[in-house]
Amino acid sequence: MPDVDKLFVSIHFGGEEMEVGELVRNSARIYFRYNAEFIRFGLQISPFKLPLNEKIMQAEVDFFEGLHGVFFDSLPDGWGRLLLDRILAAKGILPEQINPLDRLSYVGRTGMGALIYRPEIWHGKDAPGISGLDEIAGQVKQAIEGKGAVALDDLFRLGGSSGGARPKILVGYNPETDHFIRDEETLPEGYEHWIVKFPASVDRPDIANIEYAYYLMAVCAGIHMSESRLFTGKSGRAYFGTKRFDRKGAERLHMHSASGLMHDNYSLSSMDYGHLMDAAFTLERHVAAYDKILRLAAFNVFAHNRDDHSKNFAFLMDAKGRWTFAPAFDLTFSYSSHGHHSTMVDGESKNPGATQLLSLGEQFGIKNPDHILDEVREVIINWQNYAKDAGVSKVSRDLIARVIG
């Protein structure tokens, strides 16, 4: 049974790997200390909550399983956690017997972003090949239902180290040949790092088409997103795919969620879009950050994306320590678990609207915030057109139109 009490954390941007520091577990508490040489590089992997110094540091919160937010970001949640727990159960290991450092060891070097954890329990080179999307979707369904002889190890290696609740796989995709291969650190020429999503048990049958329609709307509304598209299985069923923004060829970018960055408990969040604006401005050092966040907030409000919790916003850092707000992701029609917006808008979560959005814009000195809101609304009122282009069913088109219309 795994029982890891020490992990070495490194960061790999694509060139020489750098050791960041050590995670040590002692009496159920987890401590971190930076490598002295890494401190001299001056790279802030978590500038708000994990300052560069030689101290032994313990996380100030307990809702990240004893980890600092930047390391908790590397842990798979939702789908990945389900897979790992079922793999361990098949080996007679209960989830409560596994500590967070064990789970990070399973992630190893295959996680999102640029952080690497050693010792590794699994290695990316052992990942299986890519079968048809319909076949993978069937395996996903069986895994969710706990039925059938599913190769759980294979599913985990294909996408268990990714974040988010919905099932997904990480692949190499060649847009010229429309061909998939397993994801590797260095892909053959012509291949790009992509994510392909599969429906969860609670999703509508055309969830991929709905998310693609939202992608089309968001781009037209001036929101920066990574390239996305629909993939089609042999059955004709559609699957939503998006190009990974934490990879640029063989290069990696360090990725940090807003939740981990600000130590916000995303399941019981107290975050406001104003907090997100503050963080983006502090890291990007440009007032344009305010406009980006307001535009995204307006889209989520007007398009009824209420699952806008703090793990669904992220920041990226390159090898020179430069931070940017990550492209928007997971934009779709949704309700949160409590029906409110997961992130407040000027203190309002139950039913925020233009009043709160304009107030937010005025507080941060945004010029003509009403113009940003108008641009977003002009796109969303044409939902039916985007939905038809994306192949959304009439039932779903009309259901969403009644809510956002």
Stockholm file with secondary structure:
# STOCKHOLM 1.0

chainA/1-405         MPDVDKLFVSIHFGGEEMEVGELVRNSARIYFRYNAEFIRFGLQISPFKLPLNEKIMQAEVDFFEGLHGVFFDSLPDGWGRLLLDRILAAKGILPEQINPLDRLSYVGRTGMGALIYRPEIWHGKDAPGISGLDEIAGQVKQAIEGKGAVALDDLFRLGGSSGGARPKILVGYNPETDHFIRDEETLPEGYEHWIVKFPASVDRPDIANIEYAYYLMAVCAGIHMSESRLFTGKSGRAYFGTKRFDRKGAERLHMHSASGLMHDNYSLSSMDYGHLMDAAFTLERHVAAYDKILRLAAFNVFAHNRDDHSKNFAFLMDAKGRWTFAPAFDLTFSYSSHGHHSTMVDGESKNPGATQLLSLGEQFGIKNPDHILDEVREVIINWQNYAKDAGVSKVSRDLIARVIG
#=GR chainA/1-405 SS CCCCCEEEEEECSSSSCEEEEEEEEETTEEEEEECHHHHHHTCCSSTTTSCSSSSCEECSCSTTTTSCHHHHTTSCCTHHHHHHHHHHHHTTCCGGGCCHHHHHHHHTTCSSSSEEEESCSSCGGGCCCCCCHHHHHHHHHHHHHTCSCCCHHHHHHHHTTSCSSSCEEEEEEETTTTEEEECCSSCCTTCEEEEEECCCTTSCTTHHHHHHHHHHHHHHTTCCBCCEEEEECTTSCEEEEEECTTEETTEECEEEEHHHHHTCCGGGCCCBHHHHHHHHHHHHCSTHHHHHHHHHHHHHHHTTBCCCCGGGCEEEECTTCCEEECCBCCCSSBCCTTSSCSSBBTTBCSSCCHHHHHHHHHHTTCSCHHHHHHHHHHHHTTHHHHHHHTTCCHHHHHHHHHHHC
#=GC SS_cons         CCCCCEEEEEECSSSSCEEEEEEEEETTEEEEEECHHHHHHTCCSSTTTSCSSSSCEECSCSTTTTSCHHHHTTSCCTHHHHHHHHHHHHTTCCGGGCCHHHHHHHHTTCSSSSEEEESCSSCGGGCCCCCCHHHHHHHHHHHHHTCSCCCHHHHHHHHTTSCSSSCEEEEEEETTTTEEEECCSSCCTTCEEEEEECCCTTSCTTHHHHHHHHHHHHHHTTCCBCCEEEEECTTSCEEEEEECTTEETTEECEEEEHHHHHTCCGGGCCCBHHHHHHHHHHHHCSTHHHHHHHHHHHHHHHTTBCCCCGGGCEEEECTTCCEEECCBCCCSSBCCTTSSCSSBBTTBCSSCCHHHHHHHHHHTTCSCHHHHHHHHHHHHTTHHHHHHHTTCCHHHHHHHHHHHC
//
